[in-house]
Amino acid sequence: MPDLTQFVTVSTVAAIAGLAVGVMLPALAMGRAIAAALEALARQPEAERSIMRTLFIGLAMIESLAIYCLVIVLIVLFRNPLLEYLVK
């Protein structure tokens, strides 16, 4: 059986880096979306319902990207398909 320590270490570091980027970028996008919505509300207060509805749908879509990233990282950490391929 080959020494898999290096592969597991590299997979763990890649998962941590992927999680960091996968959480940081949606967080920045959420901040920009909220800032744009507040600016739009300041310019047109009468369009509050439409702006808020669109904002919440957009925030849900952005948050789903972070959740997908988390799922992929958890798969890489706990059920790595490449690890099973190397063991055979």
Jmol script that loads the backbone (N, CA, C; Angstrom):
load data "model"
ATOM      1  N   MET A   1       0.857  -1.173   0.000  1.00  0.00           N
ATOM      2  CA  MET A   1       0.000   0.000   0.000  1.00  0.00           C
ATOM      3  C   MET A   1       0.905   1.238   0.000  1.00  0.00           C
ATOM      4  N   PRO A   2       0.648   2.172  -0.909  1.00  0.00           N
ATOM      5  CA  PRO A   2       1.512   3.356  -1.000  1.00  0.00           C
ATOM      6  C   PRO A   2       1.315   4.279   0.196  1.00  0.00           C
ATOM      7  N   ASP A   3       2.329   5.114   0.419  1.00  0.00           N
ATOM      8  CA  ASP A   3       2.250   6.090   1.496  1.00  0.00           C
ATOM      9  C   ASP A   3       1.326   7.223   1.065  1.00  0.00           C
ATOM     10  N   LEU A   4       0.211   7.354   1.722  1.00  0.00           N
ATOM     11  CA  LEU A   4      -0.809   8.323   1.319  1.00  0.00           C
ATOM     12  C   LEU A   4      -0.791   9.583   2.174  1.00  0.00           C
ATOM     13  N   THR A   5       0.195   9.710   3.053  1.00  0.00           N
ATOM     14  CA  THR A   5       0.243  10.854   3.958  1.00  0.00           C
ATOM     15  C   THR A   5       0.346  12.164   3.195  1.00  0.00           C
ATOM     16  N   GLN A   6       1.193  12.190   2.175  1.00  0.00           N
ATOM     17  CA  GLN A   6       1.367  13.416   1.405  1.00  0.00           C
ATOM     18  C   GLN A   6       0.079  13.771   0.651  1.00  0.00           C
ATOM     19  N   PHE A   7      -0.566  12.767   0.093  1.00  0.00           N
ATOM     20  CA  PHE A   7      -1.812  13.030  -0.637  1.00  0.00           C
ATOM     21  C   PHE A   7      -2.891  13.568   0.285  1.00  0.00           C
ATOM     22  N   VAL A   8      -3.017  12.992   1.462  1.00  0.00           N
ATOM     23  CA  VAL A   8      -4.024  13.451   2.421  1.00  0.00           C
ATOM     24  C   VAL A   8      -3.707  14.871   2.886  1.00  0.00           C
ATOM     25  N   THR A   9      -2.425  15.163   3.103  1.00  0.00           N
ATOM     26  CA  THR A   9      -2.031  16.511   3.525  1.00  0.00           C
ATOM     27  C   THR A   9      -2.343  17.539   2.447  1.00  0.00           C
ATOM     28  N   VAL A  10      -2.007  17.221   1.205  1.00  0.00           N
ATOM     29  CA  VAL A  10      -2.287  18.144   0.106  1.00  0.00           C
ATOM     30  C   VAL A  10      -3.791  18.323  -0.069  1.00  0.00           C
ATOM     31  N   SER A  11      -4.563  17.252   0.059  1.00  0.00           N
ATOM     32  CA  SER A  11      -6.020  17.359  -0.047  1.00  0.00           C
ATOM     33  C   SER A  11      -6.597  18.238   1.054  1.00  0.00           C
ATOM     34  N   THR A  12      -6.073  18.104   2.252  1.00  0.00           N
ATOM     35  CA  THR A  12      -6.558  18.918   3.367  1.00  0.00           C
ATOM     36  C   THR A  12      -6.227  20.389   3.166  1.00  0.00           C
ATOM     37  N   VAL A  13      -5.005  20.677   2.727  1.00  0.00           N
ATOM     38  CA  VAL A  13      -4.619  22.074   2.483  1.00  0.00           C
ATOM     39  C   VAL A  13      -5.453  22.663   1.340  1.00  0.00           C
ATOM     40  N   ALA A  14      -5.682  21.878   0.292  1.00  0.00           N
ATOM     41  CA  ALA A  14      -6.507  22.361  -0.817  1.00  0.00           C
ATOM     42  C   ALA A  14      -7.947  22.605  -0.374  1.00  0.00           C
ATOM     43  N   ALA A  15      -8.460  21.746   0.487  1.00  0.00           N
ATOM     44  CA  ALA A  15      -9.825  21.935   0.984  1.00  0.00           C
ATOM     45  C   ALA A  15      -9.924  23.191   1.835  1.00  0.00           C
ATOM     46  N   ILE A  16      -8.928  23.431   2.663  1.00  0.00           N
ATOM     47  CA  ILE A  16      -8.940  24.637   3.500  1.00  0.00           C
ATOM     48  C   ILE A  16      -8.844  25.888   2.637  1.00  0.00           C
ATOM     49  N   ALA A  17      -7.973  25.861   1.632  1.00  0.00           N
ATOM     50  CA  ALA A  17      -7.852  27.013   0.727  1.00  0.00           C
ATOM     51  C   ALA A  17      -9.135  27.229  -0.058  1.00  0.00           C
ATOM     52  N   GLY A  18      -9.725  26.136  -0.512  1.00  0.00           N
ATOM     53  CA  GLY A  18     -10.986  26.247  -1.247  1.00  0.00           C
ATOM     54  C   GLY A  18     -12.109  26.799  -0.393  1.00  0.00           C
ATOM     55  N   LEU A  19     -12.150  26.385   0.846  1.00  0.00           N
ATOM     56  CA  LEU A  19     -13.170  26.904   1.759  1.00  0.00           C
ATOM     57  C   LEU A  19     -12.948  28.378   2.040  1.00  0.00           C
ATOM     58  N   ALA A  20     -11.692  28.774   2.209  1.00  0.00           N
ATOM     59  CA  ALA A  20     -11.396  30.185   2.475  1.00  0.00           C
ATOM     60  C   ALA A  20     -11.839  31.064   1.307  1.00  0.00           C
ATOM     61  N   VAL A  21     -11.497  30.661   0.096  1.00  0.00           N
ATOM     62  CA  VAL A  21     -11.900  31.438  -1.081  1.00  0.00           C
ATOM     63  C   VAL A  21     -13.406  31.334  -1.297  1.00  0.00           C
ATOM     64  N   GLY A  22     -13.947  30.145  -1.085  1.00  0.00           N
ATOM     65  CA  GLY A  22     -15.371  29.924  -1.298  1.00  0.00           C
ATOM     66  C   GLY A  22     -16.269  30.639  -0.313  1.00  0.00           C
ATOM     67  N   VAL A  23     -15.736  31.063   0.804  1.00  0.00           N
ATOM     68  CA  VAL A  23     -16.516  31.831   1.772  1.00  0.00           C
ATOM     69  C   VAL A  23     -16.238  33.322   1.637  1.00  0.00           C
ATOM     70  N   MET A  24     -14.996  33.654   1.315  1.00  0.00           N
ATOM     71  CA  MET A  24     -14.605  35.061   1.230  1.00  0.00           C
ATOM     72  C   MET A  24     -15.283  35.768   0.046  1.00  0.00           C
ATOM     73  N   LEU A  25     -15.287  35.154  -1.109  1.00  0.00           N
ATOM     74  CA  LEU A  25     -15.845  35.813  -2.290  1.00  0.00           C
ATOM     75  C   LEU A  25     -17.365  36.024  -2.199  1.00  0.00           C
ATOM     76  N   PRO A  26     -18.147  35.028  -1.757  1.00  0.00           N
ATOM     77  CA  PRO A  26     -19.569  35.320  -1.559  1.00  0.00           C
ATOM     78  C   PRO A  26     -19.832  36.376  -0.484  1.00  0.00           C
ATOM     79  N   ALA A  27     -18.981  36.416   0.540  1.00  0.00           N
ATOM     80  CA  ALA A  27     -19.154  37.454   1.573  1.00  0.00           C
ATOM     81  C   ALA A  27     -18.935  38.845   0.978  1.00  0.00           C
ATOM     82  N   LEU A  28     -17.923  38.987   0.142  1.00  0.00           N
ATOM     83  CA  LEU A  28     -17.702  40.272  -0.524  1.00  0.00           C
ATOM     84  C   LEU A  28     -18.856  40.618  -1.466  1.00  0.00           C
ATOM     85  N   ALA A  29     -19.359  39.613  -2.166  1.00  0.00           N
ATOM     86  CA  ALA A  29     -20.485  39.847  -3.071  1.00  0.00           C
ATOM     87  C   ALA A  29     -21.737  40.256  -2.300  1.00  0.00           C
ATOM     88  N   MET A  30     -21.954  39.646  -1.140  1.00  0.00           N
ATOM     89  CA  MET A  30     -23.115  40.028  -0.321  1.00  0.00           C
ATOM     90  C   MET A  30     -22.983  41.467   0.161  1.00  0.00           C
ATOM     91  N   GLY A  31     -21.795  41.849   0.568  1.00  0.00           N
ATOM     92  CA  GLY A  31     -21.580  43.228   0.994  1.00  0.00           C
ATOM     93  C   GLY A  31     -21.839  44.222  -0.126  1.00  0.00           C
ATOM     94  N   ARG A  32     -21.375  43.911  -1.313  1.00  0.00           N
ATOM     95  CA  ARG A  32     -21.610  44.802  -2.448  1.00  0.00           C
ATOM     96  C   ARG A  32     -23.094  44.865  -2.802  1.00  0.00           C
ATOM     97  N   ALA A  33     -23.784  43.719  -2.727  1.00  0.00           N
ATOM     98  CA  ALA A  33     -25.211  43.698  -3.040  1.00  0.00           C
ATOM     99  C   ALA A  33     -26.006  44.524  -2.030  1.00  0.00           C
ATOM    100  N   ILE A  34     -25.674  44.397  -0.766  1.00  0.00           N
ATOM    101  CA  ILE A  34     -26.380  45.161   0.261  1.00  0.00           C
ATOM    102  C   ILE A  34     -26.104  46.650   0.107  1.00  0.00           C
ATOM    103  N   ALA A  35     -24.855  47.003  -0.187  1.00  0.00           N
ATOM    104  CA  ALA A  35     -24.521  48.413  -0.395  1.00  0.00           C
ATOM    105  C   ALA A  35     -25.273  48.992  -1.589  1.00  0.00           C
ATOM    106  N   ALA A  36     -25.353  48.223  -2.660  1.00  0.00           N
ATOM    107  CA  ALA A  36     -26.079  48.694  -3.844  1.00  0.00           C
ATOM    108  C   ALA A  36     -27.574  48.825  -3.556  1.00  0.00           C
ATOM    109  N   ALA A  37     -28.119  47.891  -2.772  1.00  0.00           N
ATOM    110  CA  ALA A  37     -29.538  47.977  -2.434  1.00  0.00           C
ATOM    111  C   ALA A  37     -29.824  49.189  -1.555  1.00  0.00           C
ATOM    112  N   LEU A  38     -28.950  49.475  -0.606  1.00  0.00           N
ATOM    113  CA  LEU A  38     -29.148  50.655   0.241  1.00  0.00           C
ATOM    114  C   LEU A  38     -29.040  51.941  -0.574  1.00  0.00           C
ATOM    115  N   GLU A  39     -28.132  51.957  -1.519  1.00  0.00           N
ATOM    116  CA  GLU A  39     -28.031  53.130  -2.386  1.00  0.00           C
ATOM    117  C   GLU A  39     -29.280  53.286  -3.243  1.00  0.00           C
ATOM    118  N   ALA A  40     -29.797  52.181  -3.751  1.00  0.00           N
ATOM    119  CA  ALA A  40     -31.015  52.239  -4.553  1.00  0.00           C
ATOM    120  C   ALA A  40     -32.205  52.683  -3.706  1.00  0.00           C
ATOM    121  N   LEU A  41     -32.261  52.228  -2.452  1.00  0.00           N
ATOM    122  CA  LEU A  41     -33.339  52.655  -1.558  1.00  0.00           C
ATOM    123  C   LEU A  41     -33.242  54.138  -1.236  1.00  0.00           C
ATOM    124  N   ALA A  42     -32.034  54.642  -1.128  1.00  0.00           N
ATOM    125  CA  ALA A  42     -31.869  56.071  -0.858  1.00  0.00           C
ATOM    126  C   ALA A  42     -32.311  56.915  -2.053  1.00  0.00           C
ATOM    127  N   ARG A  43     -32.099  56.396  -3.245  1.00  0.00           N
ATOM    128  CA  ARG A  43     -32.486  57.147  -4.447  1.00  0.00           C
ATOM    129  C   ARG A  43     -33.980  57.049  -4.745  1.00  0.00           C
ATOM    130  N   GLN A  44     -34.548  55.852  -4.524  1.00  0.00           N
ATOM    131  CA  GLN A  44     -35.964  55.632  -4.822  1.00  0.00           C
ATOM    132  C   GLN A  44     -36.644  54.907  -3.671  1.00  0.00           C
ATOM    133  N   PRO A  45     -37.039  55.612  -2.646  1.00  0.00           N
ATOM    134  CA  PRO A  45     -37.680  54.950  -1.503  1.00  0.00           C
ATOM    135  C   PRO A  45     -39.028  54.315  -1.848  1.00  0.00           C
ATOM    136  N   GLU A  46     -39.662  54.795  -2.902  1.00  0.00           N
ATOM    137  CA  GLU A  46     -40.971  54.234  -3.268  1.00  0.00           C
ATOM    138  C   GLU A  46     -40.861  52.839  -3.872  1.00  0.00           C
ATOM    139  N   ALA A  47     -39.676  52.438  -4.285  1.00  0.00           N
ATOM    140  CA  ALA A  47     -39.470  51.111  -4.875  1.00  0.00           C
ATOM    141  C   ALA A  47     -38.911  50.123  -3.845  1.00  0.00           C
ATOM    142  N   GLU A  48     -39.220  50.351  -2.588  1.00  0.00           N
ATOM    143  CA  GLU A  48     -38.645  49.538  -1.517  1.00  0.00           C
ATOM    144  C   GLU A  48     -38.999  48.061  -1.652  1.00  0.00           C
ATOM    145  N   ARG A  49     -40.252  47.749  -1.911  1.00  0.00           N
ATOM    146  CA  ARG A  49     -40.676  46.347  -1.996  1.00  0.00           C
ATOM    147  C   ARG A  49     -39.934  45.597  -3.099  1.00  0.00           C
ATOM    148  N   SER A  50     -39.858  46.198  -4.245  1.00  0.00           N
ATOM    149  CA  SER A  50     -39.188  45.563  -5.376  1.00  0.00           C
ATOM    150  C   SER A  50     -37.695  45.385  -5.116  1.00  0.00           C
ATOM    151  N   ILE A  51     -37.075  46.395  -4.573  1.00  0.00           N
ATOM    152  CA  ILE A  51     -35.641  46.331  -4.305  1.00  0.00           C
ATOM    153  C   ILE A  51     -35.343  45.276  -3.237  1.00  0.00           C
ATOM    154  N   MET A  52     -36.125  45.258  -2.172  1.00  0.00           N
ATOM    155  CA  MET A  52     -35.872  44.308  -1.096  1.00  0.00           C
ATOM    156  C   MET A  52     -36.117  42.872  -1.549  1.00  0.00           C
ATOM    157  N   ARG A  53     -37.153  42.657  -2.334  1.00  0.00           N
ATOM    158  CA  ARG A  53     -37.442  41.312  -2.835  1.00  0.00           C
ATOM    159  C   ARG A  53     -36.281  40.823  -3.708  1.00  0.00           C
ATOM    160  N   THR A  54     -35.829  41.680  -4.608  1.00  0.00           N
ATOM    161  CA  THR A  54     -34.706  41.316  -5.469  1.00  0.00           C
ATOM    162  C   THR A  54     -33.437  41.106  -4.657  1.00  0.00           C
ATOM    163  N   LEU A  55     -33.218  41.918  -3.641  1.00  0.00           N
ATOM    164  CA  LEU A  55     -32.041  41.776  -2.788  1.00  0.00           C
ATOM    165  C   LEU A  55     -32.049  40.429  -2.078  1.00  0.00           C
ATOM    166  N   PHE A  56     -33.171  40.045  -1.502  1.00  0.00           N
ATOM    167  CA  PHE A  56     -33.211  38.789  -0.761  1.00  0.00           C
ATOM    168  C   PHE A  56     -33.048  37.582  -1.674  1.00  0.00           C
ATOM    169  N   ILE A  57     -33.597  37.640  -2.866  1.00  0.00           N
ATOM    170  CA  ILE A  57     -33.398  36.545  -3.820  1.00  0.00           C
ATOM    171  C   ILE A  57     -31.922  36.463  -4.211  1.00  0.00           C
ATOM    172  N   GLY A  58     -31.310  37.604  -4.461  1.00  0.00           N
ATOM    173  CA  GLY A  58     -29.895  37.627  -4.803  1.00  0.00           C
ATOM    174  C   GLY A  58     -29.012  37.132  -3.671  1.00  0.00           C
ATOM    175  N   LEU A  59     -29.333  37.544  -2.448  1.00  0.00           N
ATOM    176  CA  LEU A  59     -28.548  37.079  -1.298  1.00  0.00           C
ATOM    177  C   LEU A  59     -28.679  35.566  -1.108  1.00  0.00           C
ATOM    178  N   ALA A  60     -29.861  35.030  -1.361  1.00  0.00           N
ATOM    179  CA  ALA A  60     -30.042  33.577  -1.253  1.00  0.00           C
ATOM    180  C   ALA A  60     -29.204  32.849  -2.304  1.00  0.00           C
ATOM    181  N   MET A  61     -29.157  33.389  -3.509  1.00  0.00           N
ATOM    182  CA  MET A  61     -28.334  32.779  -4.559  1.00  0.00           C
ATOM    183  C   MET A  61     -26.850  32.837  -4.203  1.00  0.00           C
ATOM    184  N   ILE A  62     -26.403  33.968  -3.685  1.00  0.00           N
ATOM    185  CA  ILE A  62     -24.994  34.111  -3.302  1.00  0.00           C
ATOM    186  C   ILE A  62     -24.661  33.156  -2.159  1.00  0.00           C
ATOM    187  N   GLU A  63     -25.545  33.046  -1.195  1.00  0.00           N
ATOM    188  CA  GLU A  63     -25.305  32.161  -0.059  1.00  0.00           C
ATOM    189  C   GLU A  63     -25.275  30.707  -0.495  1.00  0.00           C
ATOM    190  N   SER A  64     -26.062  30.361  -1.500  1.00  0.00           N
ATOM    191  CA  SER A  64     -26.044  28.976  -1.980  1.00  0.00           C
ATOM    192  C   SER A  64     -24.679  28.614  -2.559  1.00  0.00           C
ATOM    193  N   LEU A  65     -23.981  29.570  -3.153  1.00  0.00           N
ATOM    194  CA  LEU A  65     -22.639  29.293  -3.655  1.00  0.00           C
ATOM    195  C   LEU A  65     -21.693  28.910  -2.518  1.00  0.00           C
ATOM    196  N   ALA A  66     -21.791  29.607  -1.412  1.00  0.00           N
ATOM    197  CA  ALA A  66     -20.945  29.280  -0.261  1.00  0.00           C
ATOM    198  C   ALA A  66     -21.303  27.900   0.299  1.00  0.00           C
ATOM    199  N   ILE A  67     -22.567  27.555   0.297  1.00  0.00           N
ATOM    200  CA  ILE A  67     -22.987  26.247   0.799  1.00  0.00           C
ATOM    201  C   ILE A  67     -22.500  25.137  -0.126  1.00  0.00           C
ATOM    202  N   TYR A  68     -22.558  25.357  -1.446  1.00  0.00           N
ATOM    203  CA  TYR A  68     -22.032  24.366  -2.386  1.00  0.00           C
ATOM    204  C   TYR A  68     -20.540  24.156  -2.170  1.00  0.00           C
ATOM    205  N   CYS A  69     -19.829  25.223  -1.944  1.00  0.00           N
ATOM    206  CA  CYS A  69     -18.392  25.128  -1.672  1.00  0.00           C
ATOM    207  C   CYS A  69     -18.149  24.316  -0.406  1.00  0.00           C
ATOM    208  N   LEU A  70     -18.914  24.560   0.624  1.00  0.00           N
ATOM    209  CA  LEU A  70     -18.772  23.812   1.868  1.00  0.00           C
ATOM    210  C   LEU A  70     -19.028  22.326   1.648  1.00  0.00           C
ATOM    211  N   VAL A  71     -20.029  21.989   0.867  1.00  0.00           N
ATOM    212  CA  VAL A  71     -20.338  20.579   0.598  1.00  0.00           C
ATOM    213  C   VAL A  71     -19.186  19.902  -0.129  1.00  0.00           C
ATOM    214  N   ILE A  72     -18.624  20.576  -1.122  1.00  0.00           N
ATOM    215  CA  ILE A  72     -17.513  19.994  -1.872  1.00  0.00           C
ATOM    216  C   ILE A  72     -16.299  19.809  -0.976  1.00  0.00           C
ATOM    217  N   VAL A  73     -16.028  20.784  -0.121  1.00  0.00           N
ATOM    218  CA  VAL A  73     -14.891  20.670   0.796  1.00  0.00           C
ATOM    219  C   VAL A  73     -15.101  19.518   1.773  1.00  0.00           C
ATOM    220  N   LEU A  74     -16.297  19.351   2.273  1.00  0.00           N
ATOM    221  CA  LEU A  74     -16.567  18.238   3.182  1.00  0.00           C
ATOM    222  C   LEU A  74     -16.408  16.897   2.485  1.00  0.00           C
ATOM    223  N   ILE A  75     -16.795  16.818   1.213  1.00  0.00           N
ATOM    224  CA  ILE A  75     -16.599  15.587   0.451  1.00  0.00           C
ATOM    225  C   ILE A  75     -15.114  15.296   0.298  1.00  0.00           C
ATOM    226  N   VAL A  76     -14.338  16.332  -0.026  1.00  0.00           N
ATOM    227  CA  VAL A  76     -12.894  16.135  -0.194  1.00  0.00           C
ATOM    228  C   VAL A  76     -12.253  15.713   1.127  1.00  0.00           C
ATOM    229  N   LEU A  77     -12.690  16.275   2.234  1.00  0.00           N
ATOM    230  CA  LEU A  77     -12.083  15.952   3.519  1.00  0.00           C
ATOM    231  C   LEU A  77     -12.467  14.571   4.050  1.00  0.00           C
ATOM    232  N   PHE A  78     -13.728  14.212   3.930  1.00  0.00           N
ATOM    233  CA  PHE A  78     -14.196  13.004   4.606  1.00  0.00           C
ATOM    234  C   PHE A  78     -14.483  11.826   3.689  1.00  0.00           C
ATOM    235  N   ARG A  79     -14.687  12.067   2.426  1.00  0.00           N
ATOM    236  CA  ARG A  79     -15.003  10.970   1.497  1.00  0.00           C
ATOM    237  C   ARG A  79     -14.329  11.249   0.160  1.00  0.00           C
ATOM    238  N   ASN A  80     -13.020  11.312   0.182  1.00  0.00           N
ATOM    239  CA  ASN A  80     -12.255  11.692  -0.995  1.00  0.00           C
ATOM    240  C   ASN A  80     -12.277  10.563  -2.025  1.00  0.00           C
ATOM    241  N   PRO A  81     -12.871  10.796  -3.192  1.00  0.00           N
ATOM    242  CA  PRO A  81     -12.929   9.733  -4.201  1.00  0.00           C
ATOM    243  C   PRO A  81     -11.553   9.401  -4.781  1.00  0.00           C
ATOM    244  N   LEU A  82     -10.643  10.360  -4.821  1.00  0.00           N
ATOM    245  CA  LEU A  82      -9.309  10.079  -5.345  1.00  0.00           C
ATOM    246  C   LEU A  82      -8.520   9.170  -4.408  1.00  0.00           C
ATOM    247  N   LEU A  83      -8.789   9.266  -3.132  1.00  0.00           N
ATOM    248  CA  LEU A  83      -8.099   8.421  -2.159  1.00  0.00           C
ATOM    249  C   LEU A  83      -8.447   6.953  -2.381  1.00  0.00           C
ATOM    250  N   GLU A  84      -9.699   6.683  -2.680  1.00  0.00           N
ATOM    251  CA  GLU A  84     -10.111   5.298  -2.974  1.00  0.00           C
ATOM    252  C   GLU A  84      -9.459   4.793  -4.255  1.00  0.00           C
ATOM    253  N   TYR A  85      -9.266   5.683  -5.208  1.00  0.00           N
ATOM    254  CA  TYR A  85      -8.631   5.296  -6.474  1.00  0.00           C
ATOM    255  C   TYR A  85      -7.150   4.966  -6.259  1.00  0.00           C
ATOM    256  N   LEU A  86      -6.465   5.707  -5.388  1.00  0.00           N
ATOM    257  CA  LEU A  86      -5.057   5.464  -5.136  1.00  0.00           C
ATOM    258  C   LEU A  86      -4.801   4.198  -4.326  1.00  0.00           C
ATOM    259  N   VAL A  87      -5.744   3.831  -3.492  1.00  0.00           N
ATOM    260  CA  VAL A  87      -5.555   2.660  -2.635  1.00  0.00           C
ATOM    261  C   VAL A  87      -5.628   1.369  -3.446  1.00  0.00           C
ATOM    262  N   LYS A  88      -6.405   1.358  -4.519  1.00  0.00           N
ATOM    263  CA  LYS A  88      -6.566   0.127  -5.327  1.00  0.00           C
ATOM    264  C   LYS A  88      -5.319  -0.263  -6.041  1.00  0.00           C
TER     265      LYS A  88
END
end "model"
wireframe off; spacefill off
backbone 0.3
color backbone group
